[in-house]
């Protein structure tokens, strides 16, 4: 990939983070945690992010043009969140690099107008507020964990080119089962149990258990009545190459009783 931003000699880790809703941009603790985390990372040359909010097959990339309009895929919030921007540079070189990672004959659809959705731009607006990194969002063509891990493995060589590969979801996401909507609410048992189980599995490198979380994890199906917020985790693990390698938790705790656990894999 052509050097379009800052050169780095460091292999980038792969990340899984809890992105939350746009209102979390007003949460001082969450924004401080994300900003502190990004300050410890090597400087990336570009960012490739997979969000829980874009399921599309065939495999697709967001628009490469600089200043592409964001996807404001929500409603009911302060109008200021609908006016926010995150104008990143041209990302054509990154799109070319992603396509080069795919098997011969497989192409990725490049959208001409689709920008980053809130699962991508909300956390990145905190972590890289200058918006000076070429950034693309990659769709999830399936929610099957093994297929997503295989996709992550294909993307792993990008880490040696300074690309930060990010899976963006939420480690528990049982919104229909919440009864206390205070930010500091005590987590329901199903959320706390799933978080503890996932943390233990990640620390032990127990990828098989994680792949079968629907049947093995406590707290299911309440922790994930639908699984799109867990699914990006498997791209992260695949991109780590050594999916059972060291996992470093950067953010933990709960918001609205849901697990914010976010981590990096070397």
Secondary structure as UniProt FT lines:
FT   STRAND          14..18
FT   HELIX           22..26
FT   HELIX           28..40
FT   STRAND          46..55
FT   STRAND          60..61
FT   TURN            66..67
FT   HELIX           80..83
FT   HELIX           92..100
FT   TURN            104..105
FT   STRAND          109..110
FT   HELIX           118..127
FT   TURN            128..130
FT   STRAND          134..140
FT   HELIX           145..155
FT   HELIX           156..161
FT   STRAND          163..169
FT   HELIX           175..177
FT   TURN            183..184
FT   HELIX           189..204
FT   HELIX           207..211
FT   HELIX           213..216
FT   TURN            218..224
FT   HELIX           228..239
FT   TURN            243..244
FT   STRAND          247..251
FT   STRAND          254..255
FT   TURN            256..257
FT   STRAND          258..259
FT   STRAND          262..265
//
